[in-house]
Amino acid sequence: MTFTGFLIMPLVGAAMGWFAYQFMGIYPYGIIVNLIVGAVGAVVIGGILAALGFALIPGIIGGVVLSGIGAAVALGVMNFVYRYIRF
């Protein structure tokens, strides 16, 4: 994955957080938290997937795909924790 792909990751993650807030009804803590969790999940989980060799598509498109997967996983975990564990 290129450096530009890593720069795109937080932006895609924040967009996924906004999408989850607006359309999917995942807003236990508000839009700001969704944006942050999406961006952090995109960078961390997307980076781990890229380091493990799951970046099958090179360049920016690969960064967008991996960051979308990372943000979706992070937002899903946040929603699960909110619904079933409740901090």
Legacy VTK file of the C-alpha trace (Angstrom):
# vtk DataFile Version 3.0
C-alpha trace
ASCII
DATASET POLYDATA
POINTS 87 float
0.000 0.000 0.000
1.264 3.457 -0.825
1.697 6.436 1.460
-1.298 8.089 -0.186
-3.397 5.039 0.681
-2.513 5.525 4.342
-3.399 9.208 4.127
-6.832 8.333 2.784
-7.600 5.895 5.612
-8.727 8.358 8.329
-10.874 10.248 5.841
-12.644 7.097 4.719
-13.040 5.995 8.330
-14.611 9.312 9.288
-16.935 9.045 6.287
-17.934 5.547 7.423
-18.626 6.917 10.910
-20.810 9.638 9.444
-22.623 7.072 7.287
-23.244 4.847 10.303
-24.568 7.840 12.225
-26.868 9.096 9.470
-28.235 6.006 7.794
-27.678 2.921 9.927
-28.802 4.220 13.292
-25.491 3.516 15.022
-25.233 6.534 17.284
-24.931 5.459 20.878
-22.412 8.140 21.748
-23.002 10.787 19.059
-21.565 11.777 15.723
-18.194 12.985 17.039
-17.458 9.609 18.623
-18.590 7.826 15.447
-16.197 9.944 13.376
-13.300 9.280 15.749
-13.984 5.541 16.090
-14.332 5.222 12.321
-11.071 7.060 11.651
-9.086 5.213 14.335
-10.529 1.850 13.295
-9.694 2.549 9.678
-6.077 3.381 10.462
-5.437 0.673 13.055
-7.352 -2.271 11.584
-6.644 -1.218 7.997
-2.947 -0.904 8.835
-2.889 -4.326 10.451
-4.612 -5.880 7.446
-2.153 -4.169 5.099
0.818 -5.367 7.164
-0.526 -8.920 7.094
-0.728 -8.789 3.316
-4.450 -8.420 2.768
-3.964 -5.422 0.464
-4.886 -7.197 -2.746
-5.596 -3.980 -4.606
-2.614 -1.620 -4.832
-2.663 2.117 -4.294
-5.450 4.380 -3.184
-8.244 1.924 -3.957
-6.634 -0.654 -1.687
-6.398 1.924 1.089
-10.055 2.805 0.682
-11.130 -0.851 0.785
-9.014 -1.725 3.827
-9.987 1.417 5.707
-13.654 0.763 4.980
-13.293 -2.732 6.415
-11.423 -1.395 9.446
-13.961 1.327 10.145
-16.878 -1.087 9.765
-15.285 -3.521 12.228
-14.538 -0.775 14.766
-18.043 0.691 14.523
-19.566 -2.769 14.784
-17.569 -3.490 17.940
-18.622 -0.137 19.402
-22.275 -0.871 18.640
-21.989 -4.375 20.136
-20.413 -3.018 23.310
-23.111 -0.378 23.620
-25.995 -2.808 23.117
-24.827 -5.769 25.148
-22.229 -4.605 27.648
-23.254 -0.977 28.342
-20.470 0.980 29.941
LINES 1 88
87 0 1 2 3 4 5 6 7 8 9 10 11 12 13 14 15 16 17 18 19 20 21 22 23 24 25 26 27 28 29 30 31 32 33 34 35 36 37 38 39 40 41 42 43 44 45 46 47 48 49 50 51 52 53 54 55 56 57 58 59 60 61 62 63 64 65 66 67 68 69 70 71 72 73 74 75 76 77 78 79 80 81 82 83 84 85 86
